[in-house]
Amino acid sequence: TSDLLDVVERLAVFAEMQVKHMCRTPRPIDFAIEVQPMIQTPDHSSFPSGHSCESFAVATVLHRLMTGESAAVGVAKQAHPFRVAERMAANRTVAGVHFPSDSAAGAVLGCAIGEYVFALASGKTFDNALPGFAAGTGNGAFGDTEDFSLDWLATVVAEPALKDDPEVDNLILSTAWRLAAEERRGGGA
């Protein structure tokens, strides 16, 4: 399980850092000297929140392993892994190093990464698009005055339509997933 989650976390870091480098979004402290972060402000882009992305990717995989349910179901039920991920994301806003929209975008990206890992590990592909993210006003975007929450995320994260694909054969992920599932059932190494 630890090996599988390590892969998930590394994939999330890789993806989030690509977006951060493209966006180069300033941090809250860059807008007002009155913002006094309680932790060291990272020197890379604020958008999307890496902590949110990574924690929601891990939450998605853990929820899939524990229940077989998608991120959409887990978020709607406010399952424990997603409540922990939400808390991690919100704490970064409270600490003064992120905006709520950073956490929202990170959560959407993280859930998508978690579902992608599940699909690859299961020999499946997506038959529908995973949700996108827009910040601002109108058309379902994360509003300027909104606060990130699981209730908001439940309106965005959709049930993935997965189909078997004989071309998808990721031996590393499928083995890691199988071993984690066996470990959960008490028969693993």
SULHUFEN-V169900 format. One record per backbone hydrogen bond with DSSP energy under -0.5 kcal/mol. NH is the residue of the N-H (numbers start at 1). CO is the residue of the C=O. E is the energy in kcal/mol with one decimal. If there is no record, write none. Layout:
BEGIN
[[NH:CO:E] [NH:CO:E]]
END
This chain:
BEGIN
[[5:1:-2.7] [6:2:-2.0] [7:3:-1.9] [8:4:-2.2] [9:5:-2.6] [10:6:-2.3] [11:7:-2.6] [12:8:-2.4] [13:9:-2.4] [14:10:-2.4] [15:11:-2.5] [16:12:-3.0] [17:13:-2.4] [18:14:-1.4] [19:15:-1.7] [20:16:-2.8] [21:17:-2.4] [22:18:-1.6] [23:19:-2.6] [24:20:-2.8] [30:27:-1.5] [31:28:-1.7] [32:28:-1.0] [35:32:-1.5] [36:34:-0.6] [37:35:-0.5] [38:95:-2.0] [39:95:-0.6] [42:40:-0.5] [46:25:-2.4] [49:102:-2.1] [53:49:-2.4] [54:50:-3.0] [55:51:-2.3] [56:52:-2.4] [57:53:-2.1] [58:54:-2.4] [59:55:-2.3] [60:56:-2.2] [61:57:-2.0] [62:58:-3.0] [63:59:-2.8] [64:60:-2.4] [65:61:-2.7] [66:62:-2.7] [67:63:-2.7] [68:63:-0.8] [68:64:-1.6] [69:63:-0.6] [74:70:-2.5] [75:71:-3.2] [76:72:-1.9] [77:73:-2.3] [78:74:-0.6] [78:75:-0.9] [79:74:-2.7] [82:79:-1.0] [83:79:-1.8] [84:80:-2.4] [85:81:-2.0] [86:82:-2.6] [87:83:-2.0] [88:84:-2.3] [89:85:-2.3] [90:86:-3.0] [91:87:-2.3] [92:88:-1.0] [92:89:-0.7] [93:89:-1.0] [94:90:-2.5] [95:91:-2.3] [96:93:-1.2] [97:92:-2.0] [98:92:-0.9] [102:99:-0.9] [103:99:-1.4] [104:100:-2.4] [105:101:-2.5] [106:102:-2.3] [107:103:-2.5] [108:104:-2.2] [109:105:-2.5] [110:106:-2.9] [111:107:-2.6] [112:108:-2.0] [113:109:-2.5] [114:110:-2.6] [115:111:-2.3] [116:112:-2.3] [117:113:-2.6] [118:114:-2.1] [119:115:-2.6] [120:116:-2.8] [121:117:-2.7] [122:118:-1.4] [123:119:-0.5] [123:120:-1.0] [124:119:-2.8] [125:163:-2.4] [127:161:-4.2] [128:161:-0.6] [136:142:-2.6] [141:138:-1.9] [142:134:-3.3] [143:141:-0.7] [146:143:-1.4] [153:149:-2.4] [154:150:-2.4] [155:151:-0.6] [155:152:-1.4] [156:153:-1.6] [157:153:-2.7] [162:160:-0.8] [163:125:-2.5] [165:123:-2.6] [168:165:-1.9] [169:167:-0.8] [170:120:-0.7] [171:169:-1.0] [174:170:-2.9] [175:171:-2.2] [176:172:-2.5] [177:173:-2.8] [178:174:-2.3] [179:175:-2.7] [180:176:-2.3] [181:177:-2.7] [182:178:-2.4] [183:179:-2.5] [184:180:-2.2] [185:181:-1.8] [186:182:-0.6] [186:183:-1.0] [187:182:-2.9] [188:182:-0.9]]
END
